[in-house]
Amino acid sequence: MEVIVQEGESLESALRRFKRKVQQADIIKEIKKHSFYMKPGERRRAKEALSRKRLRKKMRREQS
């Protein structure tokens, strides 16, 4: 990511623009995803657990 500081622009606003660009590009999400190795079985179990969690949340919303 690159942000060019405009003339007369404060460093804080340039930093905010940089943070926004990084967040929109999902760079931090990718870094966290690749920061450690997960075995394929662990990855599958985590994905299934997330799926079950979403399903429980959906069922709770429908009951209300």
C-alpha positions in Angstrom: 0.0 0.0 0.0 1.2 3.5 -0.8 -0.3 6.8 0.2 1.2 10.0 -1.2 0.9 12.9 1.2 -0.6 15.9 -0.5 0.7 19.4 0.0 -0.8 21.0 3.1 -2.2 17.6 4.3 -1.4 16.6 7.9 0.4 13.5 8.7 -2.6 12.2 10.8 -5.0 12.4 7.8 -2.5 10.7 5.6 -2.1 7.9 8.2 -5.9 7.6 8.4 -6.1 7.2 4.6 -3.3 4.6 4.7 -5.1 2.6 7.4 -8.4 2.8 5.4 -6.7 1.5 2.3 -5.0 -1.3 4.2 -8.3 -2.3 5.8 -10.2 -2.2 2.5 -7.6 -4.4 0.8 -7.9 -7.0 3.6 -4.1 -7.1 4.0 -4.2 -7.5 7.8 -6.7 -10.4 7.5 -4.4 -12.2 5.0 -1.3 -11.7 7.3 -3.2 -13.1 10.3 -4.4 -16.0 8.2 -0.8 -16.9 7.1 0.9 -16.1 10.3 0.9 -19.7 11.6 0.4 -23.1 10.0 -2.8 -25.0 10.6 -3.0 -28.7 9.8 -5.6 -29.5 7.2 -7.7 -31.4 9.8 -7.5 -28.4 12.2 -8.6 -26.1 9.4 -11.5 -28.3 8.6 -12.6 -28.6 12.2 -12.4 -24.8 12.6 -14.4 -24.3 9.5 -17.1 -26.8 10.7 -17.2 -25.1 14.1 -17.8 -21.7 12.5 -20.5 -23.2 10.3 -22.3 -24.7 13.4 -22.0 -21.3 15.2 -23.6 -19.5 12.3 -26.4 -22.1 12.1 -27.1 -21.7 15.9 -27.2 -17.9 15.5 -29.5 -18.2 12.5 -31.9 -20.5 14.4 -31.9 -18.2 17.4 -32.9 -15.3 15.2 -35.7 -17.3 13.6 -37.1 -18.2 17.0 -37.4 -14.6 18.2 
